[in-house]
Amino acid sequence: MVYSEARQQRVHRTVDQQRAKPRDAGRKAFKKLCAQTFACAVDARQALAQFKATVEVTRSAGEEIRPSAPYGGHGRPAPGQPPERVDSVIAGALASSLAQRRALWAQQRGFVLATNELEDRALRVQEVLGAYKAQSAPERGGRFRKAPQFLASSL
């Protein structure tokens, strides 16, 4: 198993990019849920429970069900005027799970580098890694020669 500082930095960036799209989708869905009004607190709790079951990447933190009392008409209500109805709204915030993020980092931070060297002398990791990296240029040239645009028989 080989660990590298450069690989660890790439893994952090890759994991963050992979989690960005679902995280943003979860935030958007939670914002939409918070904009809804519910007839009662029970309906709001059911909607919140359903939301928690569908969102995987983020978790809700500090959520609460608040009463909302809209008044009819335009402008400020008259003193002593009762609200038209009492609704319930969801308030709260979303937070990313740092434990899940660290677990993904740990899962991808190293890679296995194997050789078929059977002799008793052990190869150093740096020698094997150097030989592995040196293969990339010839393989790119082979990929070019195998491209359909390069085949002479297709002319």
HELIX and SHEET records of a PDB file:
HELIX    1   1 GLU A    5  ALA A   35  1                                  31    
HELIX    2   2 ALA A   41  THR A   54  1                                  14    
HELIX    3   3 LEU A   98  GLN A  108  1                                  11    
HELIX    4   4 VAL A  125  ALA A  134  1                                  10    
HELIX    5   5 SER A  136  ARG A  145  1                                  10    
HELIX    6   6 PRO A  148  PHE A  150  5                                   3    
HELIX    7   7 ALA A  152  SER A  154  5                                   3    
SHEET    1   A 2 VAL A   2  TYR A   3  0                                        
SHEET    2   A 2 GLY A 110  PHE A 111 -1                                        
SHEET    1   B 2 THR A  58  SER A  68  0                                        
SHEET    2   B 2 ASP A  87  SER A  96 -1                                        
END                                                                             
